[in-house]
Structure formats: C-alpha cells, structure tokens
Amino acid sequence: MKFTVLTLFPEQVRSFLETSITGRAMNKGIFSLDTVQIRDFCVNAYRKVDDTMFGGGTGMLMMCEPVFEAWKSIVDPDASKRPHTVYLTPKGVVFSQAKAIELSEI
C-alpha cells in the first residue's frame, strides 16, 4: 500500500511515521510513504501559501492553487482510476475508529 502526504512539513510527517509501529510496518514493506512539499507548487517568489480569509474573521487559509497542483503532480492522467484522496479540513467528518475501518477496506 502506498501513501502520499501533501504537506508544508514533509520532514516532520516522515519523522513521525518512521517511528514505532508505523516505522516497523514501513521497514517490512507493508506500506510505503512519499511526501510532497506543497510550497514547491507556489507561483510566487516567496513560496507563500497563505491566503486572505474570505468574509473576514481570524485564522489561516491556504491557497487552493498550490494544493491542487501538488495533488495533480501525483495523479497519473492516463490511469483509469484516480487515487483515493483524503483531504483533512476542520469542516470534514470526524476521524473515528469506524472511519478508520471504512478507509482500510478501500
């Protein structure tokens, strides 16, 4: 099984997953991990990914273009089936044991 994580912190994700049970599973070849630096897909000179909040309010918002371009970089346009994509967002479904079981069956 292959996992690809799009992130602003690829070293941190890799370091975290290379320890404990997941690290042993990776070493045994049960799954592999690739990380993609979203900043590599920025079009501005500063590699800025933060965007202005729409409708006011506080918080951080990522530009959609770098995220989408990073996602497109890992998708084979000639493949008949696209990879299963999980997009983490505060407005998404809560990750529970039931959701983990559901995702494991895909």
C-alpha positions as CSV (number, residue, x, y, z in Angstrom):
1,M,0.0,0.0,0.0
2,K,1.3,3.4,-0.9
3,F,0.6,6.6,0.9
4,T,1.5,10.1,-0.4
5,V,1.1,13.0,2.0
6,L,0.9,16.6,0.7
7,T,2.2,18.9,3.4
8,L,4.1,22.0,4.3
9,F,6.2,19.9,6.7
10,P,7.4,16.7,4.9
11,E,10.3,16.1,7.2
12,Q,8.0,16.2,10.2
13,V,5.5,13.9,8.7
14,R,8.1,11.4,7.7
15,S,9.9,11.6,11.0
16,F,6.7,11.0,12.9
17,L,5.6,8.0,10.7
18,E,9.1,6.4,10.7
19,T,8.8,5.7,14.5
20,S,7.0,3.0,16.5
21,I,4.6,0.6,14.8
22,T,4.3,2.6,11.6
23,G,8.0,2.7,11.2
24,R,8.3,-1.1,11.6
25,A,5.5,-1.6,9.1
26,M,7.4,0.6,6.6
27,N,10.6,-1.3,7.2
28,K,8.8,-4.6,6.5
29,G,7.3,-3.2,3.3
30,I,3.7,-3.3,4.4
31,F,3.3,0.3,3.2
32,S,5.4,3.0,1.7
33,L,5.3,6.7,2.3
34,D,6.0,9.6,-0.1
35,T,5.8,13.2,0.9
36,V,5.2,16.2,-1.3
37,Q,6.2,19.8,-0.4
38,I,3.2,22.0,-1.2
39,R,5.5,25.1,-1.4
40,D,7.2,23.6,-4.4
41,F,4.0,24.4,-6.4
42,C,3.7,28.1,-5.4
43,V,3.8,30.6,-8.3
44,N,5.0,33.5,-6.2
45,A,8.7,34.2,-5.5
46,Y,8.3,33.9,-1.7
47,R,6.7,30.4,-1.9
48,K,3.8,31.8,0.1
49,V,0.8,29.5,0.6
50,D,-1.3,31.7,3.0
51,D,-4.3,33.4,1.5
52,T,-6.7,36.1,2.7
53,M,-9.6,35.0,4.8
54,F,-12.8,35.3,2.9
55,G,-15.7,37.0,4.7
56,G,-13.4,38.3,7.5
57,G,-12.5,36.5,10.6
58,T,-9.3,35.2,12.0
59,G,-7.3,32.2,11.2
60,M,-5.2,30.8,8.4
61,L,-6.3,29.8,5.0
62,M,-4.2,28.0,2.4
63,M,-4.3,29.0,-1.3
64,C,-6.0,26.3,-3.3
65,E,-3.7,26.5,-6.4
66,P,-0.6,25.1,-4.7
67,V,-2.5,22.3,-3.0
68,F,-4.3,21.4,-6.3
69,E,-1.1,21.5,-8.3
70,A,0.7,19.3,-5.7
71,W,-2.2,16.8,-5.9
72,K,-2.1,16.8,-9.7
73,S,1.6,16.0,-9.6
74,I,0.9,12.6,-8.0
75,V,-2.1,11.7,-10.2
76,D,-1.4,9.8,-13.4
77,P,-3.6,11.4,-16.0
78,D,-3.6,8.2,-18.1
79,A,-4.6,6.0,-15.2
80,S,-8.1,4.6,-15.4
81,K,-8.6,5.0,-11.7
82,R,-7.7,8.0,-9.6
83,P,-6.1,7.5,-6.1
84,H,-8.3,7.7,-3.1
85,T,-7.9,11.1,-1.7
86,V,-8.4,12.2,1.9
87,Y,-8.5,15.9,2.4
88,L,-8.1,17.0,6.0
89,T,-10.3,20.0,6.9
90,P,-11.9,21.4,10.1
91,K,-15.3,21.1,8.4
92,G,-14.8,17.4,7.5
93,V,-16.1,14.2,9.0
94,V,-14.5,13.4,12.4
95,F,-11.9,10.6,12.1
96,S,-13.1,7.8,14.2
97,Q,-12.4,4.1,14.6
98,A,-15.4,3.4,12.3
99,K,-14.0,5.8,9.7
100,A,-10.6,4.1,10.0
101,I,-12.2,0.7,9.4
102,E,-14.1,2.1,6.4
103,L,-10.9,3.5,4.9
104,S,-9.0,0.3,5.4
105,E,-11.5,-1.5,3.2
106,I,-11.0,0.7,0.2
